[in-house]
Amino acid sequence: MKRFGEAFARFLRPTGITLRNCNAPTHVLAGQRNISYSAIRYCNTDTNSFKSNASNRSDFEDPENDNLSEPPPDFVDDRPHPTQFRTRSIDKFGAAYGTGRRKTAVARVWIKQGVGQFIVNRKNFAEYFQSGARMHALEPFLATDTAGLFDVWCTVKGGGRMGQAGAVRHGISRAIEAFEPLFKPILKKHKLLTRDSRMVERKKAGFKKARKRKQWVKR
């Protein structure tokens, strides 16, 4: 009713009629302002209701009545987690698959429950990667606290050793999410599920590299 009253007041504002002089006889207003009898009759009958429904801004901004910032003490959030309805994606051998990419390297990763065995391109993980690359590739297991609980078998091609380590890291993250969807918030928090879009900038004509150029000599 209040919103309709405000709209009706805006409708009458150009005519010069306000809610105060709406108590004038109906035929007088209709004759002078060329307003329909139905509109004036509504204004005459509902003037008091407009006044009774009026409210101040302070009624809505009372800090003592503002209890929306904190939930009540007995409030229990029983809404299901979005990942609760996700199903595990596991093949007939009990392994989960994930594809990882970094720069120009692409890794195909399979994980399954085991004792922590890690094979990369048919070689042992410690033999294939150096120490810095190994720590980079094992970050998903450290973030989810699942180190030593999975056996990993992967193939990786393209790029250098650090690029391949980043691709394996991305593939392991996706495989862990496929094996157990409840790990997705943790992996997403550490930005392990996002493909790193940074690539090497191309060489330009007349430049030695992407940005490097010959030293300019004035004379």
N, C-alpha and C positions, 0 to 999 in steps of 0.2 A: 504493500500500500504506500509506503514511503517513497519508493522509486517512482510509482505512478504519480504521486502528488508532485514530486519535483519535475517530472516531465510535463505535467499539466500546467505547472507554474511557468515553465519556459514557453509553453504554447501560448499562454495568456500575456506574457511580458510585452510583446510588440503591440498589443492592443491597448496597453495602459491599465488594464484591469489587474488588480492584485487580490490576494486572499482577504485583505482587510475590507475592501469595498465590494466583495462578492455578496454581502448581505443586502445589497440594494435590491429593489424589486426586479423580478425576472424580466418583465416586459420593458422596463426602462433600459436595462443593459442590452437587451436584444435589439431594441430600437436604435440606440445610440452607436453601438459597436458592431452591429451586424453579426452577432454571435448566435449560434443555434441555441434553442431552448434546452436541448438535452445537455449540452456542455455546461450552461449556466446553472441548470438544476442540480447537476452533480457537484458543481462548485459550492452551491448554497447548502447542500446537505452534508458534505464531507469536509467542511472547513475545520470543524473541531477535531476530526480524526487526523488531519494533517498536523495540527498543533500538538496533539497528544503523542504522535509517533515521532516527533522531532527529537533529535539527540545531538549532543555536543561531541566534539572530537575527544574531549577529555574522558568520555565514557569508554572509549576504545583504547586509550593509552594510559589507563590507570596501572601503575606498576604493581600495586597490591593485588590486582585481579589478573595479572599476566602470569599464568601458570603453564604457558605453552612451551617455554624454553626447556623445562625439565620434566621428564615423565613422572608419573606418580610412583611412590615406592613399591607398590604391589604390581607394577607393570611387568609383564613377561612377554618378550618378543618371540612368539612361536612361529614366525614365518620361516619357511624352509629356505635353506641356502640355495642360490641359483645352480650350484654345481651338484646338488643332491640328486637331481633327476638325470644327470649325464651318465651314460653307460660306458663301461670299460671297453676299449677297442683292443682285443687280444685275439691272435690267430689260434689255430688248432694246436700249435706247439707251446702255447702259453707266453708268447712274446708280443711286445708292443713295438710298433714301428714309428719312426719320426724322420722327416727329411730336414736337414739343416743347410743353411747357405751363409756364406760370408765372403765378401769380395767376389772373386771368380771361383771359389771352392764350393763344391757340393758334396754333402755327406749323407749317406743312408745308414741309419742307426736302428738296431734291434736290441731291445733289453728284455730280460726275463729274470725271475727270482733265482738267485744263485749265491756265490761266495765272493764275488768281486772280480771275476776274471774279465780282462779287457783286451780285446783283439782289434787291431786297426790294420786293414789291408794285409791280413794273414801274418801280422807281426805283433809282438808284445807291445803293449802301450808304452812301457818305459823305454823300449828300444826305438820306437818310432818318433816320439816327441821328446824334446828337451824339457828341463824343469819348468821354465816359464810357461811354455805351451801346455804342459801337463796340468798345472794349477788352473789355467784358463779353461781347459776342457772339462775339468772335474767340478766346476763351480755349481752346476745344477744339483749334484749330489750333496754338496756341502750346504746349499741353501735349504734343501728339503730334509737334511739329516738322514739320508739314506745311503751313505757311503758304505760300500761293502755288502750291500743287500741285493745287488743286481749283477748279472753277467751281461757284458756289453760286447756286441760284435758289430763292426761297422766297416764300411768302405768309403773312401774319400778320394776325390780327384780334383785337380785344378788348383791353381794358386800356390802359395808358399806354405811353410809349416805353420806360421801363426794364423794365416787365413784358413788353413785346414782345421786347426784347433778351434777357431771360432765357429766353423761349420759343424764340427762334432759337438761342440757345446750347445749350439742351437738345436741340433737333431736330438740330443739327449733330453733337452728340456721338453720338446714336443713328445718324445716317447714316454717320458714320465707322466705327462698330462694324459696321454692316451691310456697308460696303464692304471693310473689312479687320478680321476678328475678332481678330487679334493685338494690336490697339490697345486691346482691352477692359481688360486689367489697368491700363494707364496711365490711361485715362479713369476707371476705377473708383477708382483711388488718389486722383485729384483730385476725386472725388465729382461728376463731370459727368454720369453716367448716372442719378442719382437725382433724381426729381421733387421740387422744393422744395414742401413741403406748406403753407408759411406763407401765410395769406390774411388779408385785412382783417377785423378783428373787427366784427361788426354793431353798429349803433346800438341803444341801449336806450331804452325809454320813460322819459321824465322826465329824460334826460341830453341834453346837447348833442351828444355823440359817443358812442363806445363806452364810455369811462371818464370823460370830462369832464362835470362838472356845475356848477351854479351855485354861486357862493361862498356859504358859510353865514355868516350874520350873527346873532349872539346877540341884539342889540337893534337 
